[in-house]
Amino acid sequence: ETKKRREEQKNLCDSPAAAVLFDFLELHIIGWCTVCFRKTPSSSTMATSMLRLLRPRPGSVGPFSSLSSAPPLRPVSINANNFHRPVAAARSRFLSSSAADDPDSAIRRRNIGISAHIDSGKTTLTERILFYTGRIKSIHDVRGKDGVGAKMDSMELEREKGITIQSAATFCRWKKAYVNIIDTPGHVDFTIEVERALRVLDGGILVLCGVSGVQSQSLTVDRQMKRYNVPRLAFVNKLDRQGSNPWKVVNDLRNQLKLNASAVQVPVGLEDGHRGVVDLITRKSYIFEGEKGEDVVEGEIPEELADMVDEKRMELIERLADVDDEIGELFLMEEEPTAEQLKDAIRRQTVSCQFVPVFMGSAFKNKGVQKLLDGVLDYLPEPREKQNFALDRSRDEEPVEVTCNKKDPLLALAFKLEETQFGQLTYMRIYQGMLKKGNSIVNVNDGKKIKLARIVRMHSDEMEEIDEAHAGDVVAMFGVDCRSMDTFSDGKTNLAMSSMFVPEPVMSLAVKPAQSKMQGNFAKALTKFTKEDPTLRVKVDSETNETVLSGMGELHLEVYIERMKREYEVECVSGQPKVNYKETISSKTTFDWLHKKQTGGSGQYAKVSGFIEPMTDVEAKEHGKPNEFKNRCIGTNIPPEYYPSCEKGMNDAMAVGALVGCEVEGVRVVLQDGASHAVDSSDMAFRICMANAIRDTMRRASASVLEPIMAVEIEIPSEFQGAVTASLSRRMGMIQSSDMNDDGSGLKVEVQVPLANMFGYSTELRSLTQGKGEFTMEYFQHSPVPRNVQEELMDKYKMEREAGEAA
């Protein structure tokens, strides 16, 4: 019986299942020893001893003595590599770590952003990345037709509109690297979200539609990536769609974005026949099978693609030879570079922003995403490989390179703020040093000391609490009161990170709460929103007393008005802001005005005479005020104590003009004489007399209405010059200059346009230029309106005044 049991043990231990079990136990023993003994010499000794029990030496006696074929035991060296040995993953997706995994122990990190034109598939791509890395268990559509929606579109408005409004952060693990991902909006109105993400990330994925190619926001994203020297991969998406052409997209990258781009893959089939890709470096095909593309089947190159693969591989080598010395030397020697040499060259030149590798696939159809993730690990830089500079405030802001070493003094940048039910959530990128729960950090900008009560890693709208974070991490914190782009340290350095580029608003709306009782929440909402979004500006017009909300476009402002309703229960009434018209005169005119009123008892009596005349801009600038009052009275016909009342009367008349009720400027009033009454004259009588005299005289002094003229700078592709020039002419614009850029692809137009004619221009410009045009504007001067416009304004003012009197 004993002999029989030993024979059964031998058969069991020799089975494949036992081999897998022993691998599994070996990993756990190593991990357990590491955790218990903190990677000291004791941990290696303990692990070696325990493994000897599991796999004894040949000839020994024990329950597993039959495993004579096991490899000879050697001392175990404890390191992070031992934790991530794949067991069997030939035809399955790699799973990421669970929430319990510790990214700080990972060997490699990547911080990437996914950016593109609107509706190019950024959020769909991120959804597949999260699925293949195991962060989510099922895939959902962007528009939320199943009632769930994409993981990264956590805001209700995003799921309703089917667009990304706010950038969202997440983290996952692919193979042996941890990847922090920020999914950014594609609409030009939310470009600040892309700007702040690229400011703090080390690499990017530029997603392009396989049908449309480079589009308007692709140009904007490219400018942003170049501004911050962000290395990028390009991913040609939607190759399953009718009319897709990846080679047109590659040419667009070269011609429109001026990038040294080349494909590293060739698609296996297009449109309905798209099944996978061929890797030009390894010369292997990868077909994505399974219900959700989770099975990646490696094979040989299909015969019908052999010639194209050779052609595109040679094109890749030629493009690399132009920028890489090693490949260039091999190319001149007519030697074929190895796969390792090609990979190394692509990585070197991608990190230095001299080359852009182009990947292929269809995120919606689950093709090509796993190989794109391999490209992120192979070609995009680790945090320590990306050069970042801080400014030394003690040395006149001299640039200092950041080390990305967790042992150095802390340096972190708050790049995004978000209001949550728990308070302000501050997103922070750590450039060097480390953050630890319970420690204190210092805001470099204002010197405030803050204790860290809670540190979290974000997974869209979900949070995972952690105790510490190291250099290269992107985390979020509660209890940190700061503004966007504030720098934090541990108090040991006087370094500050540079801020980001913030574009000027291009559109404004006059807003007010529908009910006065909502005023408190209205003010609170505007304060929070402007703190979150630097491109959202709020001001109270001193002339019209309107609250004017300015932003990047109609959708931008519409979203914030809707958020006020949903988050703060404030119904808003919005409309075009009032144009700040002004009035002036163009000729000298005299006045002689008597104000006499008897109401029983002491009445009112005052008489003034003099003239009004226009002032030049130089005179107004020297005087320091828009209007001037001069007293040239001789004698005491007007008692001296009434001179200030006469000046106040002039100011009253200048505040509300005679033509359209707007402020008057550029007028000099000269008081020469008058009369008074011993009993009926008073301060009020002379003030009313002077105001009425000036208003009456202005009607006879060739008065005119002035409107604000804006200096507008427009940047457009040169092929749209005719359409844009015609639209400016319709808006009464006067073109001042028109300059072509160096390569002839773009045009900068400087034009002066009345502000009243600029409402809605952002939408029209995008329509005329297929979304590729941009403009900025600033106040230039006030100029007279055309006579017909002045008459319309006067009639409108008269009707409003009569309606007010009737009410």
C-alpha positions in Angstrom: 0.0 0.0 0.0 2.9 2.4 0.8 4.5 1.6 -2.5 1.2 2.3 -4.3 0.6 5.7 -2.6 4.2 6.7 -3.6 3.5 5.8 -7.2 0.3 7.9 -7.1 2.2 10.9 -5.6 4.8 10.6 -8.4 2.2 10.6 -11.2 0.4 13.6 -9.6 3.6 15.6 -9.1 4.7 14.9 -12.7 1.5 16.4 -14.1 1.4 19.8 -15.9 -1.1 21.1 -13.3 1.5 20.5 -10.6 4.1 22.5 -12.5 1.8 25.5 -12.8 0.9 25.1 -9.1 4.6 25.1 -8.1 5.2 28.2 -10.2 2.4 29.9 -8.4 3.6 28.9 -4.9 7.1 30.0 -5.8 6.0 33.5 -6.6 4.0 33.8 -3.5 6.8 32.5 -1.3 9.1 35.1 -2.8 6.6 37.8 -2.3 5.8 36.8 1.3 9.4 36.8 2.3 10.0 40.2 0.7 7.1 41.7 2.5 8.0 40.2 5.9 11.8 40.8 5.7 11.8 44.1 3.7 14.3 42.9 1.1 17.1 42.2 3.7 19.6 39.4 3.3 17.2 37.4 5.6 14.5 37.5 3.0 16.7 35.8 0.3 17.8 33.2 2.8 14.3 32.4 4.0 13.0 32.2 0.4 15.8 29.9 -0.6 15.1 27.6 2.3 11.3 27.4 1.7 11.8 26.8 -2.0 14.1 23.9 -1.1 11.2 22.3 0.7 9.0 22.8 -2.3 11.6 21.5 -4.9 14.1 19.3 -3.0 17.5 18.1 -4.5 17.4 14.9 -6.6 17.6 11.8 -4.5 16.1 13.3 -1.4 13.1 11.8 0.4 9.9 13.8 0.7 6.4 14.3 -0.6 7.8 15.9 -3.8 10.9 13.8 -4.2 9.7 12.6 -7.6 10.3 16.0 -9.2 13.8 14.9 -10.2 13.5 16.9 -13.4 13.2 20.3 -11.6 16.0 22.7 -12.3 18.8 22.9 -9.7 18.0 25.3 -6.9 20.0 28.5 -6.7 19.9 31.3 -4.1 16.9 33.6 -4.7 17.5 37.3 -5.3 14.5 39.4 -4.3 13.6 42.1 -6.7 10.5 43.6 -8.3 10.9 41.5 -11.4 9.9 38.4 -9.4 6.4 39.6 -8.9 5.4 40.0 -12.6 6.4 36.7 -14.3 3.6 35.9 -16.7 2.4 32.3 -16.5 0.2 31.7 -19.5 -0.9 34.6 -21.6 -0.5 33.4 -25.2 -4.0 34.2 -26.3 -5.5 36.4 -23.6 -5.4 40.1 -22.6 -2.9 41.2 -19.9 -4.8 42.1 -16.8 -3.8 45.2 -14.8 -3.3 45.2 -11.1 -6.2 45.4 -8.8 -6.7 48.3 -6.5 -4.5 46.6 -3.9 -1.4 46.7 -6.2 1.2 49.3 -5.3 2.4 51.3 -8.4 5.4 52.6 -6.4 7.0 49.2 -6.7 6.8 49.2 -10.5 9.9 49.4 -12.5 8.5 51.5 -15.3 5.9 54.3 -15.4 4.3 56.3 -18.2 2.2 59.5 -17.9 0.3 60.0 -21.2 -2.5 62.0 -22.5 -4.9 61.1 -25.3 -5.8 64.0 -27.5 -7.6 64.6 -30.8 -10.2 66.4 -32.8 -13.8 66.0 -31.5 -15.3 62.6 -32.4 -12.1 60.9 -33.4 -12.5 58.2 -30.8 -10.3 59.3 -27.8 -12.8 58.2 -25.1 -13.6 55.0 -27.0 -9.8 54.2 -27.2 -9.4 54.9 -23.4 -12.4 52.6 -22.7 -10.6 49.7 -24.6 -7.3 50.4 -22.8 -9.0 50.2 -19.5 -10.7 46.9 -20.5 -7.6 45.2 -21.9 -5.6 46.3 -18.8 -8.3 44.9 -16.5 -9.4 48.2 -14.9 -13.0 47.7 -16.1 -14.8 44.4 -16.7 -17.0 45.4 -19.6 -17.0 47.9 -22.5 -19.7 50.6 -22.8 -20.6 53.1 -25.5 -19.6 56.7 -25.3 -23.2 58.0 -25.6 -24.4 55.8 -22.9 -27.2 54.0 -24.9 -27.1 51.2 -22.4 -27.6 53.6 -19.5 -24.0 53.3 -18.3 -21.8 55.2 -20.7 -18.0 55.3 -21.1 -16.0 55.1 -17.8 -14.1 58.3 -18.4 -17.3 60.3 -19.2 -18.5 60.5 -15.6 -20.4 63.8 -15.9 -24.1 63.5 -16.7 -23.8 66.3 -19.3 -21.0 64.4 -21.1 -23.1 61.3 -21.4 -26.1 63.3 -22.7 -24.1 65.2 -25.3 -21.8 62.3 -26.2 -18.7 64.5 -25.8 -15.9 64.9 -23.3 -16.2 68.2 -21.4 -13.6 67.8 -18.6 -10.3 65.9 -18.7 -10.5 62.7 -16.6 -7.6 60.8 -15.1 -7.1 57.1 -14.5 -4.2 54.6 -14.0 -3.7 51.0 -15.0 -0.9 48.5 -15.5 0.2 47.0 -18.8 2.7 44.2 -18.5 5.5 45.5 -16.2 4.7 49.2 -16.4 2.1 51.5 -14.7 0.4 54.0 -16.9 -1.3 57.2 -15.8 -3.8 58.3 -18.5 -5.6 61.6 -18.9 -8.5 61.6 -21.5 -9.0 65.1 -22.8 -11.8 66.9 -24.6 -11.7 67.3 -28.4 -13.9 70.4 -28.8 -12.1 73.6 -29.3 -14.2 75.3 -26.6 -12.6 73.1 -23.9 -9.0 73.5 -25.2 -7.7 74.5 -21.7 -8.3 71.0 -20.5 -5.9 69.7 -23.2 -3.4 72.5 -22.4 -3.1 71.7 -18.7 -2.9 68.0 -19.3 -0.1 68.3 -21.8 1.7 70.8 -19.5 2.3 68.0 -16.9 2.4 64.8 -19.0 5.5 63.1 -20.4 4.0 61.7 -23.6 0.9 61.8 -25.7 -1.2 59.8 -28.2 -2.5 61.9 -31.1 -5.7 60.1 -32.3 -6.6 60.7 -35.9 -9.7 59.7 -37.9 -8.8 57.2 -40.7 -11.3 58.9 -43.0 -11.0 62.6 -42.2 -7.3 62.7 -41.3 -5.8 65.9 -39.8 -8.7 68.1 -38.7 -8.9 71.5 -37.0 -8.4 70.5 -33.4 -5.6 68.2 -34.6 -3.7 71.4 -35.5 -4.4 72.9 -32.1 -3.3 69.8 -30.2 -0.2 69.7 -32.4 0.7 73.3 -31.4 0.1 72.5 -27.8 2.3 69.4 -27.9 5.1 71.4 -29.6 4.7 74.2 -27.1 5.6 71.8 -24.2 7.9 69.4 -26.2 5.7 66.4 -25.6 6.8 63.2 -27.4 3.8 61.6 -29.1 2.6 58.5 -30.9 0.0 58.8 -33.6 -2.9 56.3 -33.8 -4.9 56.2 -37.0 -8.4 55.1 -35.7 -11.6 54.1 -37.4 -10.0 52.0 -40.1 -13.2 49.9 -40.2 -15.2 52.9 -41.6 -16.1 53.3 -45.3 -13.4 55.3 -47.1 -10.7 54.9 -44.5 -7.2 55.6 -45.9 -4.3 55.4 -43.4 -1.7 56.5 -45.9 -3.6 59.8 -46.6 -3.5 60.4 -42.8 0.3 59.8 -42.7 0.8 62.3 -45.5 -1.4 64.8 -43.7 0.9 64.4 -40.6 3.9 65.2 -42.8 2.4 68.0 -44.9 0.0 69.8 -42.5 1.6 69.3 -39.2 5.2 69.2 -40.5 6.0 66.1 -38.5 8.6 63.4 -39.4 6.0 60.6 -39.2 6.1 57.1 -40.5 4.0 54.0 -40.1 5.3 51.2 -37.9 2.3 49.0 -38.8 0.4 48.1 -41.9 -3.3 47.3 -41.5 -4.6 43.8 -42.4 -7.7 44.8 -44.4 -9.6 48.0 -44.4 -13.3 49.0 -43.9 -15.4 45.8 -43.3 -12.3 43.6 -43.8 -10.1 45.1 -41.1 -8.8 42.3 -38.9 -5.5 43.3 -37.5 -2.1 44.8 -38.3 1.4 43.8 -39.5 4.3 45.0 -37.4 7.0 46.5 -39.7 9.7 46.0 -37.2 9.2 42.3 -36.3 7.6 41.4 -39.6 4.8 39.6 -37.8 1.0 39.9 -38.2 -1.3 40.3 -35.3 -5.0 39.3 -35.8 -7.5 40.4 -33.1 -10.0 37.7 -32.4 -12.7 37.0 -29.8 -15.9 38.8 -29.0 -14.0 41.9 -27.8 -10.7 41.5 -29.6 -9.0 40.1 -26.5 -7.3 37.3 -28.3 -4.2 38.5 -30.2 -3.0 35.8 -32.6 0.5 36.2 -33.9 1.3 34.9 -37.4 3.2 35.4 -40.6 2.7 38.2 -43.1 -0.2 37.6 -45.5 1.1 37.1 -49.0 -1.0 39.9 -50.5 0.7 42.4 -48.1 4.3 41.2 -48.5 5.2 43.9 -51.1 3.6 46.7 -49.2 5.3 45.7 -45.9 8.7 45.8 -47.7 7.9 49.2 -49.2 6.6 50.7 -45.9 9.5 49.2 -43.9 12.0 50.8 -46.2 10.1 54.1 -45.9 10.4 53.8 -42.1 14.1 53.2 -42.3 14.6 56.2 -44.6 12.7 58.5 -42.3 14.7 57.3 -39.3 18.0 57.6 -41.2 17.2 61.4 -41.6 17.4 62.0 -37.9 19.2 59.0 -36.3 23.0 58.6 -36.7 23.1 54.9 -36.1 20.3 54.1 -38.6 21.7 56.7 -41.0 25.1 55.0 -41.0 23.5 51.5 -41.6 21.5 53.0 -44.4 24.5 54.4 -46.1 26.3 51.1 -45.8 23.3 49.4 -47.3 23.0 47.2 -44.2 19.6 46.0 -42.9 19.0 47.2 -39.3 17.9 44.6 -36.8 14.5 44.8 -35.0 16.3 45.9 -31.8 18.2 48.6 -33.6 15.0 49.9 -35.1 13.2 49.9 -31.8 16.1 51.7 -30.1 16.2 54.3 -32.8 12.5 54.9 -32.8 12.6 55.4 -29.0 15.5 57.8 -29.1 14.0 60.0 -31.7 10.5 59.8 -30.3 11.7 60.9 -26.9 13.6 63.8 -28.5 10.5 64.8 -30.5 12.3 64.2 -33.9 10.1 61.3 -35.0 6.4 60.2 -34.7 5.6 56.5 -35.0 2.2 55.9 -36.5 0.0 52.9 -35.3 -3.1 51.6 -36.9 -6.4 50.1 -35.7 -10.1 50.6 -34.8 -10.9 51.2 -31.2 -14.6 50.7 -31.7 -14.0 47.3 -33.3 -11.4 46.3 -30.8 -8.5 46.2 -33.2 -4.9 47.3 -32.6 -5.3 48.7 -29.0 -3.0 46.1 -27.3 -0.2 46.8 -29.8 -0.6 50.5 -29.3 -0.1 49.9 -25.5 3.1 48.0 -26.4 4.2 51.1 -28.3 3.5 53.3 -25.3 5.9 51.2 -23.3 8.5 50.8 -26.0 8.7 54.4 -27.4 7.3 57.0 -24.9 9.6 58.3 -22.1 9.6 57.5 -18.5 9.2 60.5 -16.2 12.9 60.7 -15.6 13.6 60.7 -19.3 11.5 63.8 -20.0 13.4 67.1 -19.3 11.5 69.4 -17.0 12.8 72.7 -15.6 11.9 74.7 -12.5 12.6 78.4 -11.9 14.9 79.4 -9.1 13.2 82.4 -7.5 16.3 83.2 -5.4 18.4 83.6 -8.6 16.2 85.8 -10.7 14.1 82.7 -12.0 17.1 80.9 -13.4 16.1 77.6 -15.0 17.0 74.5 -12.9 16.5 71.0 -14.3 14.2 68.8 -12.1 15.8 65.5 -11.1 12.7 63.2 -10.7 14.4 61.6 -7.7 12.1 60.7 -4.8 14.9 61.4 -2.3 15.3 65.0 -3.4 13.2 67.9 -1.9 9.6 67.9 -3.0 8.5 69.8 -6.1 4.9 69.4 -7.3 2.5 71.3 -9.5 -1.3 71.7 -9.0 -2.6 71.6 -12.6 -6.4 71.0 -12.2 -9.0 71.9 -9.6 -12.4 70.2 -9.3 -15.3 70.8 -6.9 -16.7 67.6 -5.4 -19.1 66.8 -2.6 -16.1 66.4 -0.3 -14.6 69.8 -1.2 -12.0 71.0 -3.6 -10.1 68.1 -5.3 -6.6 69.2 -6.4 -4.8 67.2 -9.1 -1.1 67.3 -8.7 1.9 66.1 -10.7 5.0 65.3 -8.6 8.2 66.2 -10.3 10.6 65.2 -7.6 10.5 64.1 -4.0 7.5 62.4 -2.5 4.1 63.2 -0.9 3.2 61.3 2.3 -0.1 61.3 4.2 0.2 63.4 7.3 3.2 65.4 6.1 3.0 69.2 5.5 3.7 70.9 2.2 4.2 74.6 1.4 2.5 76.6 -1.4 5.5 78.4 -3.0 3.3 81.2 -4.4 1.8 82.4 -1.1 3.9 80.6 1.6 0.9 78.8 3.2 1.6 75.5 4.9 -0.8 72.7 4.4 -1.1 69.3 6.1 -1.9 66.4 3.8 -5.0 64.7 5.2 -6.0 62.6 2.2 -4.2 61.5 -1.0 -6.0 59.6 -3.7 -5.4 58.0 -7.2 -8.2 58.8 -9.6 -10.0 56.3 -11.8 -12.4 58.7 -13.6 -14.8 59.7 -10.8 -13.7 56.9 -8.4 -11.0 57.4 -5.9 -8.4 55.0 -4.3 -6.8 56.2 -1.2 -3.0 55.8 -0.9 -0.5 56.7 1.8 2.3 58.1 -0.3 3.2 59.0 -3.9 6.6 59.4 -5.5 8.3 61.5 -8.2 6.6 60.9 -11.6 3.1 60.2 -10.1 -0.1 62.0 -10.9 -2.4 62.1 -7.8 -5.2 64.1 -6.3 -5.6 65.6 -2.8 -8.4 67.0 -0.6 -7.9 69.9 1.8 -5.5 71.9 -0.4 -6.7 75.4 -1.0 -4.9 76.8 -4.0 -5.2 78.1 -7.5 -4.5 76.3 -10.8 -0.7 76.1 -11.6 0.4 76.7 -8.0 3.8 75.1 -7.1 4.2 73.1 -3.8 7.4 72.1 -2.0 8.4 70.8 1.4 9.9 74.2 2.3 13.5 73.3 1.6 13.7 74.9 -1.8 12.6 78.1 -3.5 11.8 76.6 -6.9 8.6 77.2 -8.9 7.3 75.4 -11.9 6.4 77.5 -14.9 2.7 78.1 -15.7 0.8 77.2 -18.8 -0.5 79.2 -21.8 -4.0 80.4 -21.3 -5.8 81.6 -24.4 -8.0 84.7 -24.3 -11.8 84.4 -24.3 -13.5 85.0 -27.6 -17.2 85.2 -26.7 -19.3 86.9 -24.0 -22.8 86.6 -22.6 -24.7 88.8 -20.2 -26.1 86.6 -17.4 -28.2 87.1 -14.4 -30.2 84.8 -12.1 -33.9 84.4 -13.0 -34.9 85.2 -9.4 -33.2 87.6 -6.9 -33.2 84.9 -4.2 -30.7 82.9 -6.3 -28.1 85.6 -6.2 -26.1 83.9 -3.4 -25.8 80.6 -5.2 -25.2 82.5 -8.5 -22.1 84.3 -7.1 -20.9 81.1 -5.4 -21.1 79.1 -8.7 -19.2 81.8 -10.7 -16.5 81.9 -8.1 -16.0 78.1 -8.2 -16.2 77.9 -12.0 -13.6 80.6 -12.6 -11.3 79.0 -10.1 -11.5 75.7 -12.0 -11.3 77.1 -15.5 -8.8 79.9 -16.3 -10.5 80.6 -19.7 -13.8 81.4 -18.0 -13.8 85.1 -17.1 -16.5 87.1 -15.1 -16.7 90.8 -14.9 -19.3 93.4 -13.9 -19.6 96.1 -16.6 -19.2 99.4 -14.8 -21.1 101.1 -17.6 -24.1 98.8 -17.9 -24.0 97.0 -14.4 -24.3 93.7 -16.2 -22.5 90.5 -15.2 -20.6 89.4 -18.3 -19.5 85.8 -18.7 -16.7 85.3 -21.2 -15.4 82.0 -22.6 -14.0 80.1 -25.5 -17.3 79.7 -27.5 -21.0 79.1 -27.4 -20.8 75.5 -26.2 -18.3 76.5 -23.4 -20.7 79.1 -22.0 -23.8 76.9 -22.5 -22.2 74.1 -20.5 -21.4 76.4 -17.5 -24.9 77.9 -17.6 -26.3 74.3 -17.6 -24.0 73.3 -14.7 -25.2 76.2 -12.7 -28.8 74.9 -13.1 -27.9 71.3 -12.2 -25.2 71.8 -9.5 -26.3 75.0 -7.8 -30.1 75.1 -8.7 -29.7 78.5 -10.4 -31.8 79.3 -13.4 -30.0 81.9 -15.5 -31.2 84.4 -18.0 -28.6 85.1 -20.7 -28.4 87.3 -23.7 -26.0 89.4 -25.7 -24.1 91.9 -23.5 -24.8 95.5 -24.1 -22.4 97.4 -26.3 -20.7 100.2 -24.4 -21.7 103.1 -26.7 -20.6 106.7 -26.0 -21.6 110.1 -27.2 -19.6 113.2 -28.2 -19.9 116.4 -30.2 -18.1 117.7 -33.2 -18.7 121.5 -33.2 -18.6 124.5 -30.8 -22.0 125.6 -29.6 -23.1 128.3 -27.1 -25.8 127.9 -24.5 -27.9 130.3 -22.4 -30.3 128.5 -20.2 -32.7 129.7 -17.6 -34.2 127.3 -15.0 -37.2 128.8 -13.1 -39.7 126.9 -11.1 -42.2 128.2 -8.5 -44.0 125.6 -6.3 -45.1 127.8 -3.4 -42.8 129.2 -0.9 -39.1 129.1 -1.9 -38.8 128.2 -5.6 -35.9 127.4 -7.9 -34.0 129.9 -10.0 -30.7 129.7 -11.9 -29.3 131.0 -15.2 -26.1 129.9 -16.9 -24.4 130.8 -20.2 -21.3 129.7 -22.0 -20.3 127.2 -24.6 -19.3 123.6 -25.2 -16.6 122.4 -27.6 -15.0 119.1 -28.6 -11.7 118.1 -27.0 -8.9 116.3 -28.9 -7.6 112.9 -27.7 -4.3 114.6 -26.8 -6.1 117.2 -24.6 -8.2 114.5 -22.9 -5.1 112.5 -22.2 -3.3 115.5 -20.7 -6.3 116.4 -18.6 -6.6 112.9 -17.3 -10.4 112.8 -17.6 -12.8 112.3 -20.5 -14.4 115.7 -20.1 -13.3 119.1 -18.7 -15.1 121.9 -16.9 -13.8 125.5 -17.0 -15.1 128.5 -15.0 -14.5 131.8 -16.8 -17.1 133.8 -14.9 -16.2 137.4 -14.0 -17.9 139.1 -11.2 -20.5 137.6 -8.8 -23.6 137.1 -11.1 -23.2 133.5 -10.1 -22.2 133.4 -6.4 -18.9 131.4 -6.1 -20.5 128.9 -3.8 -22.6 127.6 -6.7 -19.6 126.9 -9.0 -19.2 123.3 -7.7 -23.0 122.7 -8.3 -22.5 123.8 -11.9 -19.7 121.3 -12.3 -21.9 118.5 -10.7 -24.6 119.4 -13.2 -22.1 119.0 -16.0 -21.2 115.5 -14.7 -24.9 114.6 -14.5 -25.3 115.5 -18.2 -22.2 113.6 -19.2 -23.4 110.4 -17.4 -26.6 110.2 -19.4 -26.3 111.6 -22.9 -29.0 113.3 -24.9 -29.0 111.0 -27.9 -29.1 107.4 -26.6 -28.6 107.8 -22.9 -24.9 106.8 -22.9 -21.9 108.4 -21.3 -20.5 111.5 -23.0 -16.8 112.0 -23.5 -14.5 114.4 -25.3 -16.4 117.6 -24.3 -15.2 120.8 -22.7 -17.8 122.9 -21.0 -16.9 126.6 -20.4 -19.1 128.6 -18.0 -18.9 132.3 -18.8 -21.8 134.0 -17.0 -25.2 133.6 -15.4 -27.7 135.0 -12.9 -29.0 134.1 -9.5 -31.9 135.0 -7.2 -31.4 136.0 -3.6 -34.1 133.7 -2.3 -34.9 131.0 -4.9 -31.3 130.2 -6.0 -29.8 127.0 -4.5 -27.2 124.3 -5.2 -29.9 122.0 -6.6 -31.3 124.8 -8.9 -27.8 125.5 -10.5 -27.1 121.7 -10.8 -30.4 121.1 -12.7 -29.9 124.2 -14.8 -26.4 123.2 -15.9 -27.4 119.6 -16.8 -30.4 120.7 -18.9 -28.4 123.4 -20.6 -25.7 120.9 -21.7 -28.2 118.2 -22.9 -30.1 120.8 -25.0 -26.9 122.2 -26.4 -25.5 118.8 -27.4 -28.4 118.2 -29.7 -27.4 121.4 -31.7 -23.6 120.6 -31.5 -23.5 117.9 -34.2 -23.6 115.2 -31.6 -22.8 111.6 -32.6 -22.8 108.2 -31.1 -19.4 106.4 -30.7 -19.1 102.6 -30.8 -16.2 100.4 -29.5 -13.8 99.2 -32.3 -11.9 96.0 -31.7 -8.5 95.1 -33.0 -9.0 91.5 -34.3 -6.2 89.2 -35.2 -7.2 86.1 -37.2 -5.1 83.1 -38.1 -6.4 80.9 -40.9 -5.1 78.4 -43.5 -4.4 80.3 -46.7 -7.0 78.5 -48.8 -9.8 80.2 -46.8 -8.5 83.8 -47.3 -11.3 84.8 -49.8 -14.2 83.5 -47.6 -12.9 85.1 -44.4 -12.1 88.4 -46.1 -15.7 88.6 -47.5 -17.2 87.8 -44.1 -15.1 90.6 -42.5 -16.4 93.1 -45.1 -20.0 92.1 -44.3 -19.2 92.9 -40.7 -17.8 96.4 -41.6 -14.3 95.4 -40.9 -11.3 97.4 -42.1 -8.3 95.1 -42.9 -5.0 96.6 -41.6 -2.5 93.9 -42.7 -2.4 90.4 -44.1 0.8 88.4 -43.7 1.6 84.9 -45.0 3.7 82.6 -42.8 7.1 81.2 -43.9 5.8 78.0 -45.6 2.8 79.6 -47.2 0.3 77.4 -45.4 -1.2 79.9 -43.0 -2.3 83.5 -43.0 -2.5 86.2 -40.3 -5.0 88.9 -40.8 -5.2 92.1 -38.7 -8.5 93.9 -38.9 -10.5 96.5 -37.0 -14.2 95.6 -36.6 -17.0 97.2 -34.5 -17.8 95.2 -31.4 -21.5 95.1 -32.2 -20.7 93.2 -35.4 -18.5 90.6 -33.7 -21.3 88.7 -31.9 -21.4 85.1 -33.2 -18.2 85.5 -35.2 -16.5 82.6 -33.5 -19.1 80.2 -34.9 -19.0 81.7 -38.3 -15.2 81.6 -38.5 -15.2 77.9 -37.6 -17.8 77.2 -40.2 -15.9 79.1 -42.9 -12.6 77.4 -42.2 -13.8 73.9 -41.3 -12.9 74.6 -37.7 -9.3 75.5 -38.5 -9.5 79.3 -38.0 -8.8 81.1 -34.7 -9.0 84.7 -33.6 -8.3 87.0 -30.7 -9.6 90.6 -30.2 -9.0 93.5 -27.8 -10.3 97.0 -27.5 -8.8 99.6 -29.8 -10.8 102.8 -29.7 -14.3 104.4 -30.0 -15.4 105.7 -33.4 -18.6 107.3 -34.7 -21.3 104.9 -35.9 -22.9 105.2 -39.4 -25.8 107.7 -39.6 -28.4 105.0 -40.1 -27.2 103.0 -37.1 -27.3 106.2 -35.0 -30.9 106.8 -36.0 -31.9 103.2 -35.1 -30.2 103.6 -31.7 -31.9 106.9 -31.0 -35.4 105.5 -31.9 -34.8 102.5 -29.7 -33.8 104.7 -26.8 -36.8 106.9 -27.3 -39.2 103.9 -27.2 -37.6 102.5 -24.1 -37.8 105.8 -22.3 -41.4 106.3 -23.2 -42.2 102.7 -22.1 -40.5 103.4 -18.8 -42.4 106.6 -18.2 -45.7 104.9 -19.0 -45.0 102.1 -16.6 
